[in-house]
Amino acid sequence: MRRKKIFRFFDRYLGIPLVLFLALFTRRKRRLPIEDIQNVFIY
């Protein structure tokens, strides 16, 4: 039970800031503006 609390602590206080920090170095994909979409095909 104690081990679960330790993992939860590290996940919250180290994991979240680490993911946010690493997200600064990733490239974001450019999305098409919604106005440019002319039709949608549903199969």
C-alpha positions as CSV (number, residue, x, y, z in Angstrom):
1,M,0.0,0.0,0.0
2,R,2.8,2.4,0.8
3,R,4.4,1.7,-2.6
4,K,1.2,2.9,-4.3
5,K,1.3,6.2,-2.5
6,I,4.9,6.8,-3.5
7,F,4.1,6.2,-7.2
8,R,1.2,8.5,-7.0
9,F,3.4,11.2,-5.4
10,F,6.0,10.9,-8.1
11,D,3.4,10.8,-10.9
12,R,1.7,14.0,-9.7
13,Y,4.6,16.1,-8.6
14,L,7.3,15.0,-11.1
15,G,5.4,13.4,-14.0
16,I,3.1,16.3,-14.9
17,P,5.8,19.0,-14.9
18,L,8.1,16.7,-16.9
19,V,5.4,16.1,-19.5
20,L,4.7,19.8,-19.8
21,F,8.4,20.6,-20.1
22,L,8.9,18.0,-22.8
23,A,5.9,19.3,-24.7
24,L,7.7,22.6,-25.2
25,F,10.1,20.8,-27.5
26,T,7.6,19.0,-29.7
27,R,6.3,20.4,-33.0
28,R,2.7,21.0,-33.3
29,K,0.8,19.9,-36.4
30,R,-0.8,22.6,-38.4
31,R,-4.5,22.1,-38.8
32,L,-6.6,23.1,-41.7
33,P,-9.0,25.9,-40.9
34,I,-12.6,24.7,-40.7
35,E,-13.6,27.2,-43.4
36,D,-11.4,25.4,-46.0
37,I,-13.4,22.1,-45.6
38,Q,-15.9,21.9,-48.5
39,N,-17.4,18.5,-48.1
40,V,-17.3,15.4,-45.8
41,F,-17.5,11.9,-47.1
42,I,-19.1,9.4,-44.7
43,Y,-19.0,5.7,-45.6
